[in-house]
Structures are given as structure tokens and as C-alpha cells.
């Protein structure tokens, strides 16, 4: 199983998560609060992300 590093900005908190973990789950692990109006259902766009570096290890 692959793992990935996810960094939350502007906090700068980085966590390593396994493939299949959602951004919301990664945020919880990083103790970063995301105001998710729809609870992660993909409706509100509050957890939208920008991939700036994608390295496969
Ligand atoms: S929390 Fe992700 S779309 Fe609403």
C-alpha cells in the first residue's frame, strides 16, 4: 500500500497517510480544522485541494 505526505497550508502541518485516506481524515490526523459544511460529501467545496507536487514513492 502506498503512503503519501499531505501538508496543510497555511498551518504547515504535514502528515503521512495511506492510499485511500480522505483529505478530511488527513486533516483530522494533522489536527487541522476544516469547516466542512457538507461533512465531506463533495458538495460545498470547502475541502477542495490543489496538488502542487506529486511524487510517487
Ligand atoms: S467538505 Fe468537502 S465538499 Fe464539502
py3Dmol code that shows the C-alpha trace and the ligand (Angstrom):
import py3Dmol

protein = """\
ATOM      1  CA  UNK A   1       0.000   0.000   0.000  1.00  0.00           C
ATOM      2  CA  UNK A   2       1.310   3.451  -0.881  1.00  0.00           C
ATOM      3  CA  UNK A   3       1.632   6.279   1.576  1.00  0.00           C
ATOM      4  CA  UNK A   4       1.579   9.996   0.916  1.00  0.00           C
ATOM      5  CA  UNK A   5       2.625  13.136   2.728  1.00  0.00           C
ATOM      6  CA  UNK A   6      -0.080  15.784   2.964  1.00  0.00           C
ATOM      7  CA  UNK A   7       0.777  19.329   4.032  1.00  0.00           C
ATOM      8  CA  UNK A   8      -1.937  21.738   5.141  1.00  0.00           C
ATOM      9  CA  UNK A   9      -1.325  25.424   4.462  1.00  0.00           C
ATOM     10  CA  UNK A  10      -1.047  27.951   5.936  1.00  0.00           C
ATOM     11  CA  UNK A  11      -0.650  25.851   9.091  1.00  0.00           C
ATOM     12  CA  UNK A  12       2.280  23.910   7.613  1.00  0.00           C
ATOM     13  CA  UNK A  13       1.211  20.711   9.338  1.00  0.00           C
ATOM     14  CA  UNK A  14       2.342  17.585   7.456  1.00  0.00           C
ATOM     15  CA  UNK A  15       1.019  14.080   7.991  1.00  0.00           C
ATOM     16  CA  UNK A  16       1.730  10.804   6.259  1.00  0.00           C
ATOM     17  CA  UNK A  17      -1.330   8.820   5.265  1.00  0.00           C
ATOM     18  CA  UNK A  18      -2.045   5.584   3.436  1.00  0.00           C
ATOM     19  CA  UNK A  19      -3.609   5.443  -0.012  1.00  0.00           C
ATOM     20  CA  UNK A  20      -7.383   5.847   0.170  1.00  0.00           C
ATOM     21  CA  UNK A  21      -7.423   8.193   3.153  1.00  0.00           C
ATOM     22  CA  UNK A  22      -9.574  11.250   2.518  1.00  0.00           C
ATOM     23  CA  UNK A  23      -8.389  14.831   2.911  1.00  0.00           C
ATOM     24  CA  UNK A  24     -10.827  15.219   5.787  1.00  0.00           C
ATOM     25  CA  UNK A  25      -9.311  12.186   7.525  1.00  0.00           C
ATOM     26  CA  UNK A  26      -5.797  13.539   6.916  1.00  0.00           C
ATOM     27  CA  UNK A  27      -6.845  16.902   8.352  1.00  0.00           C
ATOM     28  CA  UNK A  28      -8.178  15.200  11.459  1.00  0.00           C
ATOM     29  CA  UNK A  29      -4.881  13.317  11.850  1.00  0.00           C
ATOM     30  CA  UNK A  30      -2.986  16.612  11.438  1.00  0.00           C
ATOM     31  CA  UNK A  31      -5.331  18.283  13.939  1.00  0.00           C
ATOM     32  CA  UNK A  32      -6.210  20.869  11.276  1.00  0.00           C
ATOM     33  CA  UNK A  33      -9.790  22.112  11.388  1.00  0.00           C
ATOM     34  CA  UNK A  34     -11.630  22.349   8.054  1.00  0.00           C
ATOM     35  CA  UNK A  35     -15.057  23.974   8.128  1.00  0.00           C
ATOM     36  CA  UNK A  36     -16.768  21.264   6.080  1.00  0.00           C
ATOM     37  CA  UNK A  37     -20.277  22.492   5.548  1.00  0.00           C
ATOM     38  CA  UNK A  38     -21.385  19.273   3.843  1.00  0.00           C
ATOM     39  CA  UNK A  39     -19.486  16.842   6.054  1.00  0.00           C
ATOM     40  CA  UNK A  40     -17.226  15.680   3.230  1.00  0.00           C
ATOM     41  CA  UNK A  41     -19.993  14.772   0.790  1.00  0.00           C
ATOM     42  CA  UNK A  42     -18.389  16.682  -2.078  1.00  0.00           C
ATOM     43  CA  UNK A  43     -20.998  19.437  -2.263  1.00  0.00           C
ATOM     44  CA  UNK A  44     -19.642  22.589  -0.648  1.00  0.00           C
ATOM     45  CA  UNK A  45     -16.066  22.663  -1.977  1.00  0.00           C
ATOM     46  CA  UNK A  46     -14.553  23.548   1.414  1.00  0.00           C
ATOM     47  CA  UNK A  47     -12.110  20.634   1.204  1.00  0.00           C
ATOM     48  CA  UNK A  48     -11.023  21.346  -2.360  1.00  0.00           C
ATOM     49  CA  UNK A  49      -7.272  20.849  -2.769  1.00  0.00           C
ATOM     50  CA  UNK A  50      -4.507  21.815  -5.130  1.00  0.00           C
ATOM     51  CA  UNK A  51      -1.851  19.193  -5.859  1.00  0.00           C
ATOM     52  CA  UNK A  52       1.416  21.102  -6.190  1.00  0.00           C
ATOM     53  CA  UNK A  53       3.859  18.207  -6.120  1.00  0.00           C
ATOM     54  CA  UNK A  54       3.048  14.624  -6.857  1.00  0.00           C
ATOM     55  CA  UNK A  55       5.873  12.246  -6.180  1.00  0.00           C
ATOM     56  CA  UNK A  56       5.205   8.537  -6.299  1.00  0.00           C
ATOM     57  CA  UNK A  57       7.461   6.601  -3.919  1.00  0.00           C
TER      58      UNK A  57
END
"""
ligand_1 = """\
4
LIG
S -16.416 19.236 2.881
Fe -15.618 18.593 1.035
S -17.008 19.258 -0.426
Fe -17.889 19.785 1.453
"""
view = py3Dmol.view(width=600, height=400)
view.addModel(protein, "pdb")
view.setStyle({"model": 0}, {"cartoon": {"style": "trace"}})
view.addModel(ligand_1, "xyz")
view.setStyle({"model": 1}, {"stick": {}})
view.zoomTo()
view.show()
